[in-house]
Amino acid sequence: MSQQDANIRQPDDVRESDAGTSQPDTASSLDGMRVAVVDYGAGNLLSLTRALAAVGAEPLVVATGDELRALAATAGEVDAVALPGVGAAGQAMRLLNESGLAEELRARRWPLLGVCLGMQLFYEWLDEGACAGLGLLPGVVRRLQPRAGFKIPHMGWNRVAWAGAQPLYGGQSGSGEQPAPAYYFVHSYTCLPTDANAAGIDYALAEYSEPICASVCAPGIVGVQYHPEKSGAVGLATLQRALTILRPPLRRADSQ
């Protein structure tokens, strides 16, 4: 990835054709997929719930562990839990612990989707707030390294690249002839996974002042550092694929 591609700062710098041609499939069978969206004060809660609805899911907001358990008991099966994320990691973990949601998430009763800070919370240690994360993925989250010509926070459009053919990106090879898709980022911290070469775990990267972990797909977990809900049609298509990956097999069969 070239320095020019890595340093995309404004939406106008990425034409829609360069950002990728993926479109959300409005005929997709996500209809009825119930996604509990965790409300812990994250700034993108509303935009993420709207995006989930736009791709055919049914977002249901919960603020406590009791609410999540009650929702699963009264509204039927909860298919996945989503952690939005615009905020401070330390405060987010404090609220998750106090609300009982951290305990529920650590129990891994449901597939998990994390967006931006939501993905960072999956890891073991968070430098922001100097606190333990949920510990669902091995690794730490630290502040982006400064570098001349790169402002922190990393804010704006950036291209994402990956190795092999990943389902999150439509099964396309990350080294194909098409331009790498671009997504909208807003963050000052980055995930440093310690299992980058583990079997069954897919990572994608973006380049900025240093390589950035742009996404992770592990069994029962999908996390993205960028904001799919702010990344146009490409972002919505990626969000739809993330939910398809997380959708329980029985629910997939029901929808066919």
Protein Blocks (a to p, Z undefined) as FASTA:
>chain_A
ZZklmmcfbfklpcfklnopcdcdfkbckeopacddddehiaklmmmmmmmmmnopacdd
dfbfklmmmmmmmnopafbdcdddeddfklmmmmmmmnommmmmmnopaccddehjlmmm
mpmbdfehpaadehlagcddddddddehiacddedddddddehjdfkloopafkbmbdcd
ddddddfbdcddfklmgghiacdddddfbccdfbdcdehiacdfbdfklnojmlmmmmmm
mmmmmpcfklmmmmZZ
